[in-house]
Amino acid sequence: MPNKLKGLLSSIIDELKQIAASETIVGKPVVLGDKSIVPVTRLMVGFGVGGGEGESDKKGQGFGGGGAGGARVEP
């Protein structure tokens, strides 16, 4: 079971890494005349993963798991 949960967690973290790329936090500078504006955002990320394993004489072994993640971006 630990390997299956590790796979779920790795998948969620990989997706969140794409969301949290540095370009998401600090944007490309915009030049207006003699001024430069650098857009900056705040990123909040959360995720969770869980699973369970069981065994039955009639149905054999089984594993169930799930995970989710989310992000919030504020200018």
HELIX and SHEET records of a PDB file:
HELIX    1   1 PRO A    2  ILE A   19  1                                  18    
HELIX    2   2 SER A   22  ILE A   25  1                                   4    
SHEET    1   A 2 VAL A  30  LEU A  32  0                                        
SHEET    2   A 2 LYS A  35  ILE A  37 -1                                        
SHEET    1   B 2 ARG A  42  SER A  56  0                                        
SHEET    2   B 2 GLY A  60  GLU A  74 -1                                        
END                                                                             
